[in-house]
């Protein structure tokens, strides 16, 4: 890009950074690397946007040939899980359960066909940091009573699941959830799952930082960036504010754990998030310390960059090796 000489040096620097951010990817965060190796969320001084996702070609998905893709990746390629609203309407109208491929896609909307355990759907919500209002709780109770089995399960990711939902009610359930200011989008299959924060965030006198705003910010970032709904497997992120009750951040693919850095270190003193990576409890593996700290205000951009690295490099041929 060439900038006219009529602009001041300060204006040129701003515009270069602004258009560099736009050119990388629509609404994508900027995660640059400074000359000394530090991460920056500002486009102007950053050397390259590490958060920009690489392109997919017509005959490959992030470098994986179409012929090598696993069954679920083929289903996503044939029709993205976010593009099936007409199918949801049709299945509700006909009170019909989905076939195998569509049952997978329905999970992009938090709808799980759970046969043979129950010949019905289960709804899994998204509740960032596990925070709900009284009205939302009453609304969820109404969904369970009116269209489900009259009960709800609490999950290990501070979430709710409502069972025994008939196909004819799935659209009503999703619309009611939206009326409550909630969503279930991306709560199943190959998506970033409910983002957790310390259970007592914001009210814990022992915490180093209130982790709830960062979990909520990442939640909304995910909802508004479609490319993040194209990862090889599920992905978990947790924020621990360092209080009395831990969110067990090391059980997540990305764990942000608050630490206090004193004077005399390589970064200015203050509260940072220490980054932990690759926690997969299903594989009996806890997250390892990555050896870096990030400013809290940079944590969402860093998480987005790591998720996009996973999108590019995760195994799309074998789901058992994808994480």
C-alpha positions as CSV (number, residue, x, y, z in Angstrom):
1,X,0.0,0.0,0.0
2,X,1.3,3.5,-0.9
3,X,0.3,6.4,1.3
4,X,0.4,10.0,-0.1
5,X,3.1,12.2,1.2
6,X,0.5,14.7,2.5
7,X,0.0,12.6,5.6
8,X,2.2,13.1,8.7
9,X,4.5,10.3,9.8
10,X,2.1,9.6,12.7
11,X,-0.8,9.3,10.3
12,X,1.1,7.1,7.9
13,X,2.0,4.8,10.8
14,X,-1.6,4.6,11.9
15,X,-2.9,3.9,8.4
16,X,-0.2,1.3,7.6
17,X,-1.2,-0.5,10.8
18,X,-4.9,-0.2,10.1
19,X,-4.8,-1.5,6.5
20,X,-2.4,-4.2,7.5
21,X,-4.9,-5.4,10.0
22,X,-7.7,-5.3,7.4
23,X,-5.7,-7.1,4.8
24,X,-4.9,-10.1,7.0
25,X,-8.4,-11.2,7.6
26,X,-11.8,-9.6,8.2
27,X,-12.2,-8.9,11.9
28,X,-9.3,-11.2,12.8
29,X,-7.2,-10.2,15.8
30,X,-3.7,-9.0,15.3
31,X,-1.0,-11.0,17.1
32,X,2.4,-9.6,16.0
33,X,5.9,-10.4,17.1
34,X,8.2,-7.5,17.9
35,X,11.9,-7.5,16.9
36,X,12.8,-8.6,20.4
37,X,10.5,-11.6,20.2
38,X,7.7,-10.2,22.4
39,X,4.0,-10.5,21.3
40,X,2.0,-7.4,20.5
41,X,-1.7,-6.9,19.8
42,X,-0.9,-3.6,17.9
43,X,-0.6,-3.9,14.1
44,X,1.8,-0.9,13.6
45,X,4.9,-2.3,15.4
46,X,4.2,-6.0,14.7
47,X,6.2,-7.7,12.0
48,X,3.6,-10.2,10.9
49,X,0.1,-11.2,12.0
50,X,0.5,-14.6,13.5
51,X,-3.3,-14.9,14.0
52,X,-4.2,-14.8,10.3
53,X,-5.5,-18.2,9.2
54,X,-3.9,-19.8,6.1
55,X,-6.0,-20.3,3.0
56,X,-7.5,-23.7,2.0
57,X,-7.2,-24.8,-1.6
58,X,-9.9,-26.5,-3.6
59,X,-8.2,-29.9,-3.4
60,X,-7.0,-29.7,0.2
61,X,-8.0,-28.4,3.6
62,X,-5.1,-26.6,5.3
63,X,-2.7,-28.8,3.3
64,X,-4.5,-32.1,3.9
65,X,-5.6,-33.7,0.6
66,X,-9.3,-34.3,0.4
67,X,-8.7,-38.0,-0.2
68,X,-7.1,-38.2,3.2
69,X,-9.8,-36.5,5.2
70,X,-11.7,-38.4,7.9
71,X,-15.4,-38.9,7.6
72,X,-16.3,-36.0,9.8
73,X,-14.1,-33.6,7.8
74,X,-15.8,-34.6,4.6
75,X,-19.2,-33.9,6.2
76,X,-18.1,-30.4,7.2
77,X,-16.7,-29.8,3.7
78,X,-20.0,-31.0,2.1
79,X,-22.0,-28.7,4.3
80,X,-20.8,-26.5,7.2
81,X,-22.6,-27.1,10.5
82,X,-23.6,-23.4,10.7
83,X,-25.4,-23.6,7.4
84,X,-28.2,-26.0,8.2
85,X,-31.0,-23.8,9.6
86,X,-33.3,-25.0,6.8
87,X,-32.6,-28.6,7.8
88,X,-33.4,-27.8,11.4
89,X,-36.7,-26.3,10.3
90,X,-37.5,-29.3,8.1
91,X,-36.7,-31.9,10.8
92,X,-38.8,-30.0,13.4
93,X,-41.7,-29.7,10.9
94,X,-41.5,-33.5,10.2
95,X,-40.7,-34.4,13.8
96,X,-37.8,-36.4,12.3
97,X,-34.4,-37.4,13.7
98,X,-31.3,-36.7,11.5
99,X,-29.1,-39.2,9.7
100,X,-25.5,-39.8,10.8
101,X,-24.0,-36.8,8.9
102,X,-26.7,-34.3,9.9
103,X,-26.6,-35.6,13.5
104,X,-23.0,-34.5,13.5
105,X,-23.9,-31.1,12.0
106,X,-26.7,-30.5,14.5
107,X,-24.1,-30.5,17.2
108,X,-22.8,-27.2,15.9
109,X,-26.1,-25.8,17.3
110,X,-25.8,-27.7,20.6
111,X,-28.3,-30.3,19.6
112,X,-27.2,-33.9,20.3
113,X,-29.2,-36.9,19.1
114,X,-28.4,-39.2,22.0
115,X,-29.9,-42.5,20.8
116,X,-29.7,-45.3,21.9
117,X,-29.4,-43.9,25.4
118,X,-32.5,-41.8,24.8
119,X,-34.4,-41.5,21.6
120,X,-34.4,-37.7,21.8
121,X,-32.2,-34.6,21.6
122,X,-30.1,-33.1,24.3
123,X,-29.4,-29.4,24.3
124,X,-26.0,-28.1,25.5
125,X,-25.8,-24.4,26.1
126,X,-22.9,-22.0,26.1
127,X,-22.5,-20.1,29.4
128,X,-19.2,-18.2,29.4
129,X,-17.6,-18.3,32.9
130,X,-20.7,-20.1,34.1
131,X,-22.5,-16.7,34.7
132,X,-26.3,-16.6,34.4
133,X,-29.0,-14.1,35.5
134,X,-32.0,-15.2,37.5
135,X,-34.2,-14.6,34.4
136,X,-32.0,-16.9,32.3
137,X,-32.1,-19.6,34.9
138,X,-35.9,-19.4,35.0
139,X,-35.9,-19.5,31.2
140,X,-33.8,-22.6,31.1
141,X,-36.1,-24.2,33.6
142,X,-39.0,-23.3,31.3
143,X,-37.3,-25.0,28.4
144,X,-36.7,-28.1,30.4
145,X,-40.3,-28.2,31.6
146,X,-42.1,-27.3,28.4
147,X,-40.0,-29.2,25.8
148,X,-37.6,-31.4,27.7
149,X,-37.7,-34.0,30.5
150,X,-38.2,-31.4,33.2
151,X,-34.7,-31.5,34.5
152,X,-31.2,-30.2,33.6
153,X,-27.7,-31.6,34.1
154,X,-24.8,-29.4,35.3
155,X,-21.5,-30.1,33.4
156,X,-17.9,-29.9,34.4
157,X,-17.5,-26.8,32.2
158,X,-20.0,-24.7,34.2
159,X,-22.7,-25.4,31.7
160,X,-26.3,-26.8,31.5
161,X,-27.6,-29.7,29.4
162,X,-31.4,-30.3,28.9
163,X,-32.5,-33.8,27.8
164,X,-35.5,-35.6,26.3
165,X,-36.3,-33.0,23.6
166,X,-38.4,-34.2,20.7
167,X,-37.4,-33.3,17.1
168,X,-40.5,-31.1,16.7
169,X,-39.3,-28.9,19.5
170,X,-35.7,-28.2,18.5
171,X,-36.3,-24.9,16.7
172,X,-38.5,-23.7,19.6
173,X,-35.7,-24.5,22.0
174,X,-33.1,-22.6,20.0
175,X,-35.3,-19.6,19.5
176,X,-36.2,-19.4,23.2
177,X,-32.5,-19.7,24.1
178,X,-31.8,-16.6,21.9
179,X,-34.7,-14.7,23.5
180,X,-32.9,-15.3,26.8
181,X,-29.8,-13.7,25.4
182,X,-28.1,-17.1,25.3
183,X,-26.8,-19.5,22.6
184,X,-25.7,-23.0,22.1
185,X,-23.8,-22.3,18.9
186,X,-20.6,-24.3,18.8
187,X,-21.1,-26.2,22.0
188,X,-20.6,-29.6,20.4
189,X,-18.2,-31.5,18.1
190,X,-15.3,-29.7,16.4
191,X,-15.5,-26.3,18.1
192,X,-14.1,-24.3,21.0
193,X,-16.3,-25.4,23.9
194,X,-17.7,-23.3,26.7
195,X,-15.0,-20.9,28.0
196,X,-14.5,-21.3,31.7
197,X,-13.3,-18.9,34.5
198,X,-12.7,-19.2,38.2
199,X,-16.0,-20.2,39.9
200,X,-15.7,-17.3,42.4
201,X,-14.3,-14.7,39.9
202,X,-15.1,-11.1,40.8
203,X,-16.1,-11.9,44.4
204,X,-13.0,-13.7,45.7
205,X,-10.8,-11.5,47.9
206,X,-7.8,-13.8,47.2
207,X,-7.9,-13.5,43.4
208,X,-5.2,-11.7,41.5
209,X,-7.6,-10.7,38.7
210,X,-11.2,-11.1,37.8
211,X,-11.0,-13.7,35.1
212,X,-14.7,-13.6,34.0
213,X,-14.3,-10.6,31.6
214,X,-11.6,-12.4,29.6
215,X,-13.7,-15.6,29.3
216,X,-16.7,-13.6,28.2
217,X,-14.6,-11.6,25.7
218,X,-13.2,-14.9,24.1
219,X,-16.8,-16.3,24.1
220,X,-18.0,-13.4,22.0
221,X,-14.9,-13.4,19.8
222,X,-15.6,-17.0,18.9
223,X,-19.2,-16.4,18.2
224,X,-18.3,-13.6,15.7
225,X,-15.5,-15.4,13.8
226,X,-16.8,-18.1,11.6
227,X,-13.3,-19.5,10.7
228,X,-12.9,-20.6,14.3
229,X,-15.8,-23.0,13.7
230,X,-13.5,-25.1,11.5
231,X,-11.0,-26.8,13.8
232,X,-10.1,-30.5,13.6
233,X,-11.5,-31.4,17.1
234,X,-13.0,-29.9,20.2
235,X,-10.9,-27.4,22.0
236,X,-11.1,-26.1,25.6
237,X,-9.9,-22.8,27.1
238,X,-10.0,-21.8,30.7
239,X,-9.0,-18.6,32.7
240,X,-7.9,-18.9,36.3
241,X,-7.7,-15.7,38.3
242,X,-5.6,-17.1,41.0
243,X,-8.2,-17.1,43.8
244,X,-9.2,-19.6,46.5
245,X,-11.1,-21.9,44.1
246,X,-9.2,-23.0,40.9
247,X,-10.8,-23.5,37.5
248,X,-8.2,-26.2,36.9
249,X,-6.8,-24.4,33.9
250,X,-4.3,-27.2,33.3
251,X,-7.1,-29.5,32.1
252,X,-7.6,-27.2,29.1
253,X,-6.0,-27.1,25.7
254,X,-5.1,-23.5,26.6
255,X,-5.0,-22.5,30.3
256,X,-4.5,-18.9,31.4
257,X,-3.4,-18.8,35.0
258,X,-2.9,-15.4,36.8
259,X,0.5,-14.7,38.3
260,X,2.1,-11.7,39.9
261,X,5.5,-10.6,38.4
262,X,7.6,-8.7,40.8
263,X,10.2,-5.9,40.2
264,X,13.5,-6.8,38.5
265,X,12.2,-9.3,35.9
266,X,12.3,-9.2,32.1
267,X,8.8,-7.7,32.0
268,X,7.3,-4.8,33.9
269,X,5.8,-5.8,37.3
270,X,2.2,-6.5,37.5
271,X,-0.4,-9.3,37.0
272,X,-0.1,-11.4,33.9
273,X,-1.5,-14.7,32.6
274,X,0.9,-17.6,32.5
275,X,0.1,-19.7,29.4
276,X,-0.3,-23.5,29.7
277,X,-0.9,-25.7,26.6
278,X,-2.1,-29.1,25.6
279,X,-4.2,-30.3,28.6
280,X,-6.3,-33.3,27.5
281,X,-7.7,-35.1,30.5
282,X,-9.2,-37.8,28.3
283,X,-5.6,-38.7,27.4
284,X,-4.5,-38.4,31.0
285,X,-2.4,-35.3,30.0
286,X,-2.3,-32.0,31.9
287,X,-1.3,-28.8,30.2
288,X,2.3,-27.9,30.2
289,X,3.7,-24.5,31.1
290,X,4.6,-22.8,27.9
291,X,7.2,-20.6,29.6
292,X,5.5,-17.3,28.6
293,X,3.3,-14.7,30.3
294,X,0.9,-12.4,28.5
295,X,-0.8,-9.2,29.5
296,X,-4.5,-9.9,30.4
297,X,-5.7,-7.6,27.7
298,X,-3.7,-9.6,25.1
299,X,-5.0,-13.0,26.2
300,X,-8.0,-13.2,23.8
301,X,-5.8,-12.4,20.8
302,X,-3.2,-15.0,21.9
303,X,-5.9,-17.6,22.4
304,X,-7.3,-16.9,18.9
305,X,-3.8,-17.2,17.4
306,X,-3.2,-20.6,19.1
307,X,-6.7,-21.9,18.0
308,X,-5.9,-20.9,14.4
309,X,-2.5,-22.7,14.6
310,X,-4.5,-25.8,15.7
311,X,-6.9,-25.3,12.7
312,X,-3.9,-25.3,10.4
313,X,-1.9,-28.1,11.9
314,X,-4.3,-30.4,13.7
315,X,-4.7,-33.9,12.2
316,X,-7.8,-34.0,10.0
317,X,-7.2,-37.6,8.9
318,X,-7.5,-39.3,12.3
319,X,-9.7,-37.9,15.1
320,X,-7.9,-39.8,17.8
321,X,-4.7,-37.9,16.9
322,X,-6.2,-34.5,16.2
323,X,-5.4,-33.0,19.6
